[in-house]
């Protein structure tokens, strides 16, 4: 057992000793059309029976992706903003769903995105918004339920919000450095830290990936993580819809 596997297993062993099961979920962003990287993602997740939530960009997608995903029963689709366009300007943090445009315009796009994907994915659609760059103006959130959204997913610890949050907590990409996969052991340490937090406070462990920009390090990490967790009785990879249902029951 190497350091990577030991870190994950020891964190999950604590859950097993307590008779508890840790829920993991996988979100992959920026899907638009069929591609070789998407095929690889579906192959790897399918091999380990890991449910996948694809955040799809409504403005740039259509029937081709829908046809590719229909035979994938473990794949769900969420709304990834509208066009993944940065309206913040060169000096601000990238944001599509901010205060840079009238709220009615932003909400109109989010309504259109919901309608478009719900129509394409009658069986796989999840009424959840994934804001591009994981950013959304707080003033927009109370209006999302009126558009049909039942949940919001960004990055980081969940906070109080006007809509249930199902966040991701570990990002595989080194966006500010190599723009490739992060160090495998560093990712294992982050996952273990999230599991420790969950043990005390509840919640799930959300893994964030971006199939279009994965390098070999990311694919190798995903296979290693799925292999370790698949063997451990205290881990369950869950569809995001199941996690949402549990939240509604708790409320």
Secondary structure, 3 states (H helix, E strand, C coil): CCHHHHHHHHHHHHHHHCCCCEEEEEEEEEECCCCHHHHHHHHHHHHCCCCEEEEECHHHCCHHHHHHHHCCCCEEEEECCCCCCCCCCCCCCCCCECCCCCHHHHHHHHHHHHHHHHHHCCCCEEEEECCHHHCECHHHHCCCHHHCCCEECCECCCCCCCCEECCECEECECCCCCCCECCHHHHHHHHHHHHHHHHHHCCCEEEEECHHHCCHHHHHHHHHHHHHHHHCCCEEECCHHHHHHHHHHHC
